[in-house]
């Protein structure tokens, strides 16, 4: 199975001013694309050649795991973004957030704390486990597929996500992130 670079669900300029076209050209066009081409090279003639991303992630390690997981992570990330959407979650997701974090503002604060607390590169996840939500950070390419939860939102906190737009200010990047989360799509991931 040859893995393909997903098509963005929006134009490269669609997230401005919160995420620039230049950032998307590097982050999606260079970094994400490199994970795809590298994975295809690494799995050729191996037991992983005909597996989907989820199966590769849960049964591999090293370079193969890292590239497969980064593709999966980025696919979820890009499919969670949209400008001019709901300003905050509604319906069942809003109820789960209030039950798990007391309020949307408390959830955002915990998300930011986890983001700023991640030393080096990684991801921050809003994850559904049973009938509640939790937020945690993973290093490098690690993700909820290996942690036992269902990711409903992920935020890339590798420097390539924000070094152009916020000049390495991860806190400002997270503040910008809330302006482009597609809460409608995230809500559809609730089981």
TORPA-4810 file (N, C-alpha, C, O; in nm, 3 decimals):
<nodes>
NODE_1_0.085_-0.118_0.000_0.000_0.000_0.000_0.089_0.124_0.000_0.173_0.142_0.089_X
NODE_2_0.071_0.206_-0.097_0.147_0.331_-0.103_0.067_0.438_-0.029_-0.051_0.461_-0.058_X
NODE_3_0.131_0.502_0.065_0.065_0.607_0.142_0.078_0.740_0.068_0.181_0.768_0.007_X
NODE_4_-0.026_0.819_0.074_-0.033_0.945_0.001_-0.040_1.062_0.099_-0.094_1.049_0.209_X
NODE_5_0.014_1.174_0.059_-0.003_1.298_0.134_-0.149_1.340_0.123_-0.199_1.360_0.013_X
NODE_6_-0.216_1.353_0.235_-0.356_1.393_0.231_-0.371_1.530_0.168_-0.280_1.613_0.172_X
NODE_7_-0.485_1.553_0.111_-0.516_1.685_0.058_-0.569_1.770_0.173_-0.654_1.725_0.250_X
NODE_8_-0.520_1.892_0.184_-0.569_1.980_0.289_-0.718_2.009_0.268_-0.762_2.024_0.154_X
NODE_9_-0.795_2.018_0.376_-0.938_2.047_0.363_-0.968_2.196_0.351_-1.082_2.239_0.369_X
NODE_10_-0.865_2.274_0.321_-0.879_2.419_0.309_-0.765_2.471_0.222_-0.666_2.401_0.200_X
NODE_11_-0.779_2.592_0.173_-0.672_2.657_0.097_-0.558_2.693_0.193_-0.581_2.712_0.312_X
NODE_12_-0.436_2.701_0.141_-0.322_2.731_0.227_-0.330_2.867_0.294_-0.266_2.890_0.396_X
NODE_13_-0.408_2.958_0.239_-0.423_3.090_0.300_-0.545_3.099_0.393_-0.569_3.203_0.453_X
NODE_14_-0.620_2.991_0.405_-0.750_2.994_0.474_-0.740_3.015_0.625_-0.840_3.053_0.687_X
NODE_15_-0.625_2.991_0.685_-0.614_3.000_0.830_-0.549_3.131_0.876_-0.526_3.150_0.995_X
NODE_16_-0.519_3.218_0.782_-0.457_3.347_0.817_-0.558_3.434_0.891_-0.676_3.429_0.859_X
NODE_17_-0.517_3.511_0.987_-0.380_3.544_1.027_-0.322_3.450_1.133_-0.210_3.473_1.179_X
NODE_18_-0.396_3.345_1.172_-0.352_3.261_1.283_-0.248_3.157_1.243_-0.167_3.115_1.326_X
NODE_19_-0.252_3.115_1.117_-0.150_3.027_1.062_-0.128_3.070_0.918_-0.220_3.067_0.836_X
NODE_20_-0.007_3.109_0.887_0.021_3.170_0.757_0.038_3.067_0.646_0.062_2.949_0.670_X
NODE_21_0.024_3.116_0.524_0.050_3.036_0.406_0.194_2.985_0.409_0.219_2.869_0.374_X
NODE_22_0.287_3.068_0.450_0.427_3.027_0.457_0.445_2.910_0.554_0.518_2.816_0.523_X
NODE_23_0.380_2.916_0.668_0.389_2.805_0.763_0.334_2.678_0.701_0.394_2.571_0.713_X
NODE_24_0.219_2.689_0.634_0.161_2.570_0.571_0.251_2.515_0.462_0.261_2.394_0.445_X
NODE_25_0.317_2.601_0.388_0.408_2.553_0.284_0.522_2.470_0.343_0.563_2.370_0.285_X
NODE_26_0.573_2.513_0.458_0.679_2.436_0.524_0.625_2.317_0.602_0.672_2.204_0.586_X
NODE_27_0.526_2.342_0.684_0.476_2.239_0.775_0.409_2.125_0.698_0.442_2.008_0.719_X
NODE_28_0.316_2.159_0.610_0.246_2.057_0.531_0.329_2.016_0.410_0.354_1.898_0.387_X
NODE_29_0.372_2.115_0.332_0.439_2.087_0.206_0.575_2.023_0.220_0.616_1.945_0.134_X
NODE_30_0.647_2.054_0.327_0.780_1.998_0.346_0.778_1.886_0.451_0.809_1.771_0.420_X
NODE_31_0.743_1.920_0.576_0.753_1.823_0.685_0.657_1.705_0.667_0.700_1.589_0.666_X
NODE_32_0.529_1.733_0.654_0.431_1.625_0.640_0.460_1.543_0.515_0.456_1.420_0.520_X
NODE_33_0.490_1.608_0.406_0.521_1.538_0.282_0.643_1.447_0.297_0.646_1.337_0.242_X
NODE_34_0.743_1.492_0.372_0.863_1.411_0.394_0.831_1.285_0.473_0.886_1.178_0.444_X
NODE_35_0.742_1.295_0.573_0.703_1.175_0.648_0.641_1.071_0.554_0.668_0.952_0.567_X
NODE_36_0.558_1.117_0.461_0.492_1.026_0.369_0.594_0.959_0.276_0.595_0.836_0.263_X
NODE_37_0.678_1.038_0.214_0.774_0.977_0.120_0.875_0.888_0.192_0.914_0.784_0.140_X
NODE_38_0.916_0.927_0.312_1.010_0.846_0.389_0.946_0.713_0.429_1.009_0.608_0.417_X
NODE_39_0.821_0.718_0.477_0.754_0.593_0.516_0.744_0.499_0.396_0.772_0.380_0.409_X
NODE_40_0.703_0.550_0.282_0.691_0.464_0.163_0.823_0.397_0.128_0.825_0.280_0.089_X
NODE_41_0.932_0.469_0.143_1.064_0.411_0.117_1.099_0.305_0.221_1.149_0.198_0.188_X
NODE_42_1.073_0.335_0.348_1.109_0.245_0.458_1.031_0.113_0.456_1.086_0.009_0.492_X
NODE_43_0.905_0.117_0.414_0.823_-0.005_0.423_0.829_-0.092_0.298_0.777_-0.204_0.297_X
NODE_44_0.894_-0.041_0.194_0.903_-0.120_0.071_0.972_-0.253_0.099_1.080_-0.256_0.158_X
NODE_45_0.908_-0.362_0.057_0.959_-0.499_0.074_0.968_-0.542_0.221_1.051_-0.626_0.256_X
NODE_46_0.885_-0.485_0.306_0.881_-0.527_0.446_0.741_-0.580_0.480_0.650_-0.575_0.397_X
NODE_47_0.726_-0.630_0.601_0.596_-0.678_0.648_0.492_-0.566_0.657_0.373_-0.593_0.667_X
NODE_48_0.537_-0.441_0.654_0.448_-0.326_0.669_0.397_-0.271_0.535_0.313_-0.182_0.532_X
NODE_49_0.448_-0.325_0.426_0.421_-0.269_0.294_0.272_-0.259_0.262_0.230_-0.165_0.194_X
NODE_50_0.190_-0.354_0.308_0.048_-0.354_0.275_-0.041_-0.316_0.393_-0.163_-0.337_0.388_X
NODE_51_0.017_-0.260_0.498_-0.061_-0.224_0.616_-0.105_-0.078_0.611_-0.039_0.007_0.551_X
NODE_52_-0.219_-0.051_0.676_-0.261_0.088_0.689_-0.184_0.156_0.802_-0.112_0.089_0.877_X
NODE_53_-0.199_0.287_0.815_-0.121_0.362_0.914_-0.143_0.311_1.056_-0.046_0.294_1.131_X
NODE_54_-0.269_0.287_1.094_-0.298_0.244_1.230_-0.228_0.112_1.263_-0.173_0.096_1.372_X
NODE_55_-0.231_0.019_1.169_-0.165_-0.110_1.192_-0.013_-0.094_1.199_0.052_-0.160_1.279_X
NODE_56_0.042_-0.009_1.116_0.187_0.016_1.122_0.223_0.077_1.257_0.320_0.036_1.320_X
NODE_57_0.146_0.176_1.300_0.174_0.245_1.426_0.172_0.148_1.544_0.258_0.155_1.632_X
NODE_58_0.075_0.061_1.546_0.060_-0.029_1.661_0.149_-0.152_1.655_0.151_-0.231_1.750_X
NODE_59_0.223_-0.170_1.546_0.306_-0.291_1.536_0.450_-0.264_1.492_0.522_-0.357_1.456_X
NODE_60_0.492_-0.138_1.494_0.628_-0.107_1.449_0.701_-0.025_1.555_0.645_0.009_1.660_X
NODE_61_0.824_0.004_1.526_0.905_0.089_1.613_1.010_0.161_1.529_1.021_0.137_1.408_X
NODE_62_1.084_0.247_1.593_1.193_0.317_1.524_1.145_0.408_1.413_1.041_0.473_1.425_X
NODE_63_1.220_0.413_1.306_1.192_0.505_1.195_1.056_0.479_1.130_0.985_0.573_1.093_X
NODE_64_1.021_0.353_1.116_0.891_0.323_1.054_0.779_0.376_1.142_0.688_0.443_1.092_X
NODE_65_0.784_0.348_1.272_0.683_0.401_1.363_0.678_0.553_1.357_0.571_0.611_1.341_X
NODE_66_0.793_0.617_1.368_0.798_0.764_1.373_0.732_0.828_1.251_0.653_0.921_1.265_X
NODE_67_0.763_0.779_1.133_0.707_0.838_1.011_0.558_0.807_0.996_0.480_0.894_0.958_X
NODE_68_0.517_0.684_1.026_0.375_0.649_1.018_0.294_0.730_1.119_0.188_0.784_1.086_X
NODE_69_0.344_0.739_1.242_0.272_0.813_1.345_0.264_0.962_1.311_0.161_1.025_1.335_X
NODE_70_0.371_1.017_1.257_0.366_1.159_1.221_0.267_1.185_1.107_0.205_1.291_1.104_X
NODE_71_0.252_1.092_1.016_0.150_1.108_0.911_0.012_1.108_0.976_-0.070_1.197_0.949_X
NODE_72_-0.014_1.010_1.060_-0.145_0.998_1.127_-0.171_1.123_1.212_-0.281_1.180_1.207_X
NODE_73_-0.072_1.166_1.288_-0.087_1.284_1.374_-0.121_1.408_1.292_-0.212_1.484_1.326_X
NODE_74_-0.047_1.427_1.184_-0.071_1.544_1.100_-0.206_1.537_1.028_-0.273_1.639_1.013_X
NODE_75_-0.246_1.418_0.984_-0.377_1.404_0.921_-0.487_1.449_1.017_-0.578_1.522_0.978_X
NODE_76_-0.480_1.405_1.142_-0.579_1.446_1.241_-0.572_1.597_1.265_-0.675_1.664_1.272_X
NODE_77_-0.451_1.649_1.276_-0.430_1.792_1.300_-0.493_1.876_1.189_-0.573_1.965_1.217_X
NODE_78_-0.457_1.849_1.063_-0.510_1.929_0.952_-0.662_1.918_0.942_-0.731_2.015_0.911_X
NODE_79_-0.714_1.799_0.969_-0.858_1.780_0.962_-0.933_1.835_1.083_-1.054_1.818_1.093_X
NODE_80_-0.862_1.900_1.173_-0.922_1.964_1.291_-0.923_2.115_1.280_-0.966_2.183_1.373_X
NODE_81_-0.878_2.169_1.168_-0.862_2.313_1.155_-0.956_2.373_1.053_-0.984_2.315_0.948_X
NODE_82_-1.004_2.493_1.086_-1.091_2.567_0.995_-1.110_2.706_1.055_-1.130_2.719_1.176_X
NODE_83_-1.104_2.806_0.974_-1.125_2.943_1.022_-1.274_2.976_1.024_-1.352_2.922_0.945_X
NODE_84_-1.313_3.065_1.114_-1.450_3.115_1.123_-1.551_3.004_1.149_-1.658_3.000_1.087_X
NODE_85_-1.518_2.916_1.240_-1.608_2.810_1.279_-1.668_2.845_1.415_-1.657_2.960_1.459_X
NODE_86_-1.730_2.750_1.479_-1.781_2.774_1.613_-1.666_2.825_1.700_-1.553_2.778_1.687_X
NODE_87_-1.694_2.919_1.787_-1.588_2.972_1.873_-1.557_2.879_1.989_-1.452_2.891_2.052_X
NODE_88_-1.648_2.788_2.017_-1.624_2.688_2.120_-1.715_2.568_2.096_-1.810_2.576_2.019_X
NODE_89_-1.685_2.457_2.163_-1.764_2.336_2.141_-1.910_2.353_2.184_-1.942_2.434_2.271_X
NODE_90_-1.995_2.274_2.122_-2.137_2.274_2.156_-2.183_2.131_2.181_-2.108_2.036_2.158_X
NODE_91_-2.304_2.117_2.229_-2.373_1.991_2.248_-2.294_1.892_2.333_-2.244_1.928_2.440_X
NODE_92_-2.283_1.766_2.287_-2.225_1.660_2.368_-2.079_1.690_2.405_-2.036_1.663_2.517_X
NODE_93_-2.003_1.746_2.311_-1.863_1.778_2.342_-1.855_1.883_2.452_-1.771_1.871_2.542_X
NODE_94_-1.939_1.984_2.447_-1.941_2.086_2.553_-1.973_2.022_2.688_-1.913_2.058_2.790_X
NODE_95_-2.068_1.929_2.690_-2.103_1.860_2.814_-1.985_1.778_2.867_-1.957_1.781_2.987_X
NODE_96_-1.916_1.707_2.779_-1.800_1.628_2.821_-1.687_1.717_2.874_-1.620_1.682_2.970_X
NODE_97_-1.668_1.830_2.810_-1.565_1.924_2.856_-1.600_1.975_2.995_-1.514_1.978_3.084_X
NODE_98_-1.724_2.015_3.016_-1.765_2.065_3.148_-1.754_1.956_3.254_-1.713_1.984_3.366_X
NODE_99_-1.791_1.834_3.221_-1.782_1.722_3.316_-1.636_1.691_3.350_-1.604_1.658_3.465_X
NODE_100_-1.549_1.701_3.251_-1.409_1.660_3.269_-1.319_1.773_3.321_-1.222_1.746_3.391_X
NODE_101_-1.350_1.899_3.286_-1.259_2.010_3.319_-1.328_2.126_3.391_-1.262_2.225_3.423_X
NODE_102_-1.456_2.118_3.416_-1.537_2.221_3.479_-1.584_2.328_3.382_-1.697_2.375_3.392_X
NODE_103_-1.498_2.367_3.287_-1.538_2.469_3.190_-1.447_2.463_3.067_-1.340_2.402_3.070_X
NODE_104_-1.492_2.527_2.961_-1.412_2.535_2.839_-1.283_2.611_2.867_-1.177_2.572_2.818_X
NODE_105_-1.290_2.719_2.944_-1.171_2.798_2.977_-1.070_2.714_3.057_-0.950_2.724_3.033_X
NODE_106_-1.119_2.633_3.151_-1.029_2.545_3.227_-0.964_2.441_3.136_-0.846_2.409_3.151_X
NODE_107_-1.041_2.388_3.040_-0.986_2.293_2.945_-0.875_2.358_2.862_-0.769_2.299_2.844_X
NODE_108_-0.901_2.479_2.813_-0.799_2.550_2.735_-0.673_2.576_2.819_-0.562_2.565_2.768_X
NODE_109_-0.691_2.610_2.944_-0.576_2.636_3.032_-0.493_2.509_3.052_-0.370_2.514_3.048_X
NODE_110_-0.560_2.396_3.074_-0.488_2.269_3.090_-0.416_2.231_2.960_-0.304_2.181_2.964_X
NODE_111_-0.480_2.254_2.848_-0.419_2.226_2.718_-0.292_2.310_2.700_-0.189_2.260_2.655_X
NODE_112_-0.301_2.437_2.737_-0.185_2.526_2.724_-0.074_2.482_2.821_0.043_2.484_2.785_X
NODE_113_-0.112_2.444_2.942_-0.013_2.397_3.040_0.061_2.275_2.987_0.183_2.266_2.997_X
NODE_114_-0.014_2.181_2.931_0.049_2.061_2.874_0.138_2.098_2.754_0.245_2.040_2.736_X
NODE_115_0.095_2.193_2.674_0.172_2.237_2.557_0.304_2.300_2.598_0.410_2.268_2.544_X
NODE_116_0.296_2.391_2.694_0.417_2.460_2.739_0.508_2.368_2.820_0.629_2.390_2.826_X
NODE_117_0.450_2.266_2.881_0.528_2.173_2.962_0.599_2.066_2.882_0.684_1.996_2.935_X
NODE_118_0.564_2.052_2.755_0.630_1.952_2.672_0.770_1.999_2.639_0.787_2.092_2.560_X
NODE_119_0.871_1.937_2.696_1.009_1.971_2.666_1.043_1.915_2.529_1.023_1.796_2.502_X
NODE_120_1.094_2.000_2.444_1.130_1.955_2.309_1.007_1.941_2.222_0.912_2.018_2.234_X
NODE_121_1.009_1.842_2.136_0.903_1.826_2.035_0.801_1.722_2.077_0.831_1.627_2.150_X
NODE_122_0.679_1.742_2.030_0.575_1.645_2.058_0.437_1.696_2.020_0.422_1.782_1.934_X
NODE_123_0.338_1.641_2.088_0.198_1.668_2.059_0.121_1.683_2.188_0.160_1.629_2.292_X
NODE_124_0.012_1.758_2.182_-0.083_1.766_2.293_-0.216_1.718_2.241_-0.257_1.753_2.130_X
NODE_125_-0.283_1.636_2.321_-0.403_1.567_2.276_-0.520_1.591_2.370_-0.505_1.595_2.492_X
NODE_126_-0.638_1.607_2.310_-0.764_1.599_2.382_-0.818_1.462_2.344_-0.847_1.434_2.228_X
NODE_127_-0.832_1.377_2.445_-0.858_1.236_2.423_-0.985_1.193_2.496_-1.008_1.231_2.611_X
NODE_128_-1.066_1.113_2.429_-1.182_1.054_2.494_-1.145_0.916_2.545_-1.095_0.832_2.471_X
NODE_129_-1.171_0.894_2.673_-1.157_0.761_2.734_-1.288_0.734_2.804_-1.325_0.803_2.899_X
NODE_130_-1.357_0.634_2.758_-1.490_0.602_2.808_-1.581_0.723_2.792_-1.600_0.772_2.681_X
NODE_131_-1.637_0.773_2.902_-1.730_0.884_2.892_-1.672_1.012_2.952_-1.745_1.093_3.010_X
NODE_132_-1.540_1.028_2.939_-1.476_1.151_2.986_-1.362_1.188_2.892_-1.325_1.112_2.803_X
NODE_133_-1.309_1.305_2.914_-1.199_1.356_2.832_-1.077_1.378_2.919_-1.089_1.406_3.039_X
NODE_134_-0.961_1.366_2.860_-0.838_1.404_2.928_-0.744_1.470_2.829_-0.757_1.454_2.707_X
NODE_135_-0.652_1.543_2.883_-0.551_1.611_2.802_-0.416_1.559_2.846_-0.386_1.554_2.966_X
NODE_136_-0.335_1.522_2.751_-0.198_1.486_2.783_-0.107_1.514_2.664_-0.152_1.533_2.551_X
NODE_137_0.019_1.516_2.694_0.122_1.546_2.596_0.204_1.420_2.572_0.228_1.341_2.663_X
NODE_138_0.246_1.402_2.447_0.334_1.291_2.413_0.459_1.345_2.345_0.454_1.446_2.275_X
NODE_139_0.572_1.277_2.364_0.694_1.321_2.298_0.698_1.277_2.152_0.637_1.177_2.114_X
NODE_140_0.770_1.352_2.073_0.802_1.315_1.936_0.678_1.274_1.856_0.587_1.356_1.840_X
NODE_141_0.672_1.151_1.805_0.560_1.108_1.722_0.456_1.027_1.799_0.354_0.987_1.742_X
NODE_142_0.480_1.003_1.927_0.386_0.922_2.007_0.246_0.981_1.998_0.229_1.102_1.982_X
NODE_143_0.145_0.894_2.007_0.008_0.940_1.997_-0.088_0.850_2.074_-0.046_0.746_2.124_X
NODE_144_-0.214_0.888_2.084_-0.310_0.809_2.161_-0.334_0.668_2.110_-0.386_0.585_2.185_X
NODE_145_-0.300_0.637_1.987_-0.316_0.500_1.939_-0.233_0.403_2.022_-0.270_0.286_2.038_X
NODE_146_-0.122_0.450_2.074_-0.036_0.365_2.156_-0.059_0.389_2.305_0.003_0.323_2.389_X
NODE_147_-0.147_0.482_2.339_-0.171_0.519_2.479_-0.307_0.473_2.529_-0.339_0.491_2.647_X
NODE_148_-0.389_0.414_2.442_-0.517_0.362_2.486_-0.632_0.460_2.491_-0.725_0.441_2.569_X
NODE_149_-0.628_0.562_2.409_-0.739_0.656_2.404_-0.775_0.691_2.261_-0.703_0.656_2.168_X
NODE_150_-0.887_0.759_2.245_-0.931_0.803_2.113_-0.908_0.953_2.101_-0.976_1.032_2.167_X
NODE_151_-0.814_0.992_2.018_-0.784_1.134_1.999_-0.900_1.202_1.928_-0.943_1.157_1.822_X
NODE_152_-0.949_1.311_1.987_-1.050_1.389_1.917_-0.991_1.523_1.871_-1.048_1.589_1.785_X
NODE_153_-0.877_1.562_1.929_-0.807_1.684_1.887_-0.660_1.668_1.922_-0.625_1.622_2.031_X
NODE_154_-0.575_1.705_1.829_-0.431_1.702_1.853_-0.369_1.832_1.806_-0.410_1.890_1.706_X
NODE_155_-0.270_1.876_1.880_-0.198_1.998_1.842_-0.049_1.969_1.835_0.011_1.922_1.932_X
NODE_156_0.008_1.997_1.722_0.151_1.977_1.697_0.230_2.084_1.770_0.213_2.203_1.743_X
NODE_157_0.317_2.044_1.861_0.401_2.142_1.929_0.549_2.126_1.893_0.637_2.165_1.969_X
NODE_158_0.574_2.069_1.776_0.709_2.072_1.720_0.733_2.216_1.672_0.639_2.284_1.631_X
NODE_159_0.856_2.261_1.676_0.886_2.400_1.638_0.844_2.433_1.496_0.812_2.548_1.468_X
NODE_160_0.844_2.335_1.406_0.805_2.366_1.268_0.660_2.413_1.259_0.619_2.467_1.156_X
NODE_161_0.584_2.393_1.363_0.444_2.438_1.365_0.430_2.587_1.388_0.331_2.648_1.347_X
NODE_162_0.529_2.646_1.453_0.510_2.784_1.496_0.632_2.874_1.484_0.625_2.992_1.521_X
NODE_163_0.744_2.824_1.435_0.863_2.909_1.434_0.853_3.026_1.336_0.917_3.129_1.358_X
NODE_164_0.775_3.014_1.231_0.761_3.124_1.136_0.663_3.229_1.189_0.694_3.347_1.193_X
NODE_165_0.544_3.184_1.228_0.437_3.278_1.264_0.456_3.345_1.399_0.427_3.463_1.414_X
NODE_166_0.505_3.271_1.497_0.516_3.331_1.632_0.661_3.336_1.680_0.688_3.363_1.797_X
NODE_167_0.753_3.311_1.589_0.896_3.320_1.622_0.930_3.243_1.749_0.992_3.295_1.842_X
NODE_168_0.887_3.115_1.750_0.914_3.022_1.859_0.839_3.051_1.988_0.876_2.998_2.093_X
NODE_169_0.737_3.132_1.984_0.655_3.159_2.102_0.540_3.057_2.105_0.434_3.079_2.047_X
NODE_170_0.564_2.945_2.173_0.467_2.836_2.176_0.336_2.881_2.242_0.229_2.839_2.199_X
NODE_171_0.344_2.964_2.344_0.224_3.014_2.410_0.133_3.090_2.316_0.012_3.071_2.317_X
NODE_172_0.191_3.178_2.234_0.112_3.253_2.137_0.054_3.161_2.030_-0.059_3.179_1.985_X
NODE_173_0.133_3.062_1.990_0.084_2.962_1.895_-0.041_2.893_1.948_-0.137_2.874_1.874_X
NODE_174_-0.041_2.855_2.076_-0.157_2.788_2.135_-0.276_2.885_2.140_-0.389_2.844_2.114_X
NODE_175_-0.251_3.011_2.173_-0.360_3.110_2.171_-0.419_3.122_2.030_-0.541_3.129_2.015_X
NODE_176_-0.334_3.124_1.930_-0.381_3.130_1.790_-0.459_3.004_1.752_-0.557_3.010_1.679_X
NODE_177_-0.414_2.891_1.803_-0.475_2.761_1.771_-0.625_2.762_1.800_-0.703_2.707_1.722_X
NODE_178_-0.667_2.822_1.911_-0.810_2.820_1.947_-0.895_2.895_1.845_-1.016_2.872_1.839_X
NODE_179_-0.835_2.981_1.766_-0.911_3.054_1.663_-0.934_2.974_1.535_-1.009_3.016_1.448_X
NODE_180_-0.868_2.859_1.524_-0.880_2.781_1.401_-0.922_2.636_1.425_-0.920_2.555_1.332_X
NODE_181_-0.960_2.602_1.549_-1.008_2.465_1.574_-1.147_2.450_1.513_-1.234_2.534_1.534_X
NODE_182_-1.165_2.344_1.439_-1.294_2.312_1.378_-1.375_2.227_1.477_-1.374_2.105_1.471_X
NODE_183_-1.445_2.295_1.567_-1.517_2.225_1.674_-1.627_2.135_1.620_-1.661_2.036_1.683_X
NODE_184_-1.681_2.167_1.505_-1.783_2.082_1.447_-1.724_1.944_1.414_-1.784_1.842_1.447_X
NODE_185_-1.608_1.942_1.348_-1.542_1.817_1.315_-1.496_1.745_1.441_-1.512_1.623_1.452_X
NODE_186_-1.438_1.818_1.534_-1.392_1.757_1.659_-1.510_1.692_1.731_-1.496_1.582_1.784_X
NODE_187_-1.625_1.757_1.733_-1.745_1.703_1.797_-1.790_1.572_1.734_-1.841_1.484_1.803_X
NODE_188_-1.770_1.559_1.604_-1.810_1.437_1.535_-1.723_1.317_1.573_-1.760_1.203_1.545_X
NODE_189_-1.609_1.341_1.635_-1.520_1.232_1.676_-1.560_1.171_1.811_-1.504_1.070_1.852_X
NODE_190_-1.654_1.234_1.879_-1.701_1.180_2.007_-1.776_1.050_1.979_-1.863_1.044_1.893_X
NODE_191_-1.740_0.945_2.055_-1.809_0.817_2.035_-1.927_0.803_2.129_-1.997_0.701_2.126_X
</nodes>
